[in-house]
């Protein structure tokens, strides 16, 4: 798997774990908020990598987003334990 691919699935899994059900709009909004909160603490390269993920979340089709949620559930914990 490509690194960006792993980051998308992992990011979605973390949001699902924290917020439960997750729509694409909510994921995009929450990721944007998360990115603005961590920006002072990450490198410029990390910021642009995260920005690419945010952009991907915004423009992907709903079917693709649902597929990412399935991938996230398959490889990561997506419910609070």
MODELLER restraints for C-alpha pairs under 7 A, 6 or more apart:
rsr = mdl.restraints
at = mdl.atoms
rsr.add(forms.Gaussian(group=physical.xy_distance, feature=features.Distance(at['CA:8:A'], at['CA:53:A']), mean=6.29, stdev=0.5))
rsr.add(forms.Gaussian(group=physical.xy_distance, feature=features.Distance(at['CA:9:A'], at['CA:68:A']), mean=5.98, stdev=0.5))
rsr.add(forms.Gaussian(group=physical.xy_distance, feature=features.Distance(at['CA:9:A'], at['CA:71:A']), mean=6.40, stdev=0.5))
rsr.add(forms.Gaussian(group=physical.xy_distance, feature=features.Distance(at['CA:9:A'], at['CA:72:A']), mean=4.75, stdev=0.5))
rsr.add(forms.Gaussian(group=physical.xy_distance, feature=features.Distance(at['CA:10:A'], at['CA:72:A']), mean=6.23, stdev=0.5))
rsr.add(forms.Gaussian(group=physical.xy_distance, feature=features.Distance(at['CA:10:A'], at['CA:76:A']), mean=6.89, stdev=0.5))
rsr.add(forms.Gaussian(group=physical.xy_distance, feature=features.Distance(at['CA:12:A'], at['CA:69:A']), mean=6.59, stdev=0.5))
rsr.add(forms.Gaussian(group=physical.xy_distance, feature=features.Distance(at['CA:12:A'], at['CA:72:A']), mean=6.39, stdev=0.5))
rsr.add(forms.Gaussian(group=physical.xy_distance, feature=features.Distance(at['CA:13:A'], at['CA:72:A']), mean=5.06, stdev=0.5))
rsr.add(forms.Gaussian(group=physical.xy_distance, feature=features.Distance(at['CA:13:A'], at['CA:73:A']), mean=6.63, stdev=0.5))
rsr.add(forms.Gaussian(group=physical.xy_distance, feature=features.Distance(at['CA:13:A'], at['CA:76:A']), mean=6.18, stdev=0.5))
rsr.add(forms.Gaussian(group=physical.xy_distance, feature=features.Distance(at['CA:13:A'], at['CA:77:A']), mean=6.64, stdev=0.5))
rsr.add(forms.Gaussian(group=physical.xy_distance, feature=features.Distance(at['CA:13:A'], at['CA:78:A']), mean=4.99, stdev=0.5))
rsr.add(forms.Gaussian(group=physical.xy_distance, feature=features.Distance(at['CA:14:A'], at['CA:78:A']), mean=6.52, stdev=0.5))
rsr.add(forms.Gaussian(group=physical.xy_distance, feature=features.Distance(at['CA:16:A'], at['CA:22:A']), mean=6.06, stdev=0.5))
rsr.add(forms.Gaussian(group=physical.xy_distance, feature=features.Distance(at['CA:16:A'], at['CA:78:A']), mean=5.28, stdev=0.5))
rsr.add(forms.Gaussian(group=physical.xy_distance, feature=features.Distance(at['CA:16:A'], at['CA:79:A']), mean=6.75, stdev=0.5))
rsr.add(forms.Gaussian(group=physical.xy_distance, feature=features.Distance(at['CA:17:A'], at['CA:77:A']), mean=6.97, stdev=0.5))
rsr.add(forms.Gaussian(group=physical.xy_distance, feature=features.Distance(at['CA:17:A'], at['CA:78:A']), mean=4.26, stdev=0.5))
rsr.add(forms.Gaussian(group=physical.xy_distance, feature=features.Distance(at['CA:17:A'], at['CA:79:A']), mean=4.39, stdev=0.5))
rsr.add(forms.Gaussian(group=physical.xy_distance, feature=features.Distance(at['CA:17:A'], at['CA:80:A']), mean=5.40, stdev=0.5))
rsr.add(forms.Gaussian(group=physical.xy_distance, feature=features.Distance(at['CA:18:A'], at['CA:80:A']), mean=6.95, stdev=0.5))
rsr.add(forms.Gaussian(group=physical.xy_distance, feature=features.Distance(at['CA:20:A'], at['CA:79:A']), mean=6.88, stdev=0.5))
rsr.add(forms.Gaussian(group=physical.xy_distance, feature=features.Distance(at['CA:24:A'], at['CA:62:A']), mean=6.94, stdev=0.5))
rsr.add(forms.Gaussian(group=physical.xy_distance, feature=features.Distance(at['CA:24:A'], at['CA:65:A']), mean=6.46, stdev=0.5))
rsr.add(forms.Gaussian(group=physical.xy_distance, feature=features.Distance(at['CA:28:A'], at['CA:54:A']), mean=6.34, stdev=0.5))
rsr.add(forms.Gaussian(group=physical.xy_distance, feature=features.Distance(at['CA:28:A'], at['CA:57:A']), mean=5.59, stdev=0.5))
rsr.add(forms.Gaussian(group=physical.xy_distance, feature=features.Distance(at['CA:28:A'], at['CA:58:A']), mean=5.84, stdev=0.5))
rsr.add(forms.Gaussian(group=physical.xy_distance, feature=features.Distance(at['CA:31:A'], at['CA:54:A']), mean=6.31, stdev=0.5))
rsr.add(forms.Gaussian(group=physical.xy_distance, feature=features.Distance(at['CA:32:A'], at['CA:54:A']), mean=6.42, stdev=0.5))
rsr.add(forms.Gaussian(group=physical.xy_distance, feature=features.Distance(at['CA:39:A'], at['CA:47:A']), mean=6.46, stdev=0.5))
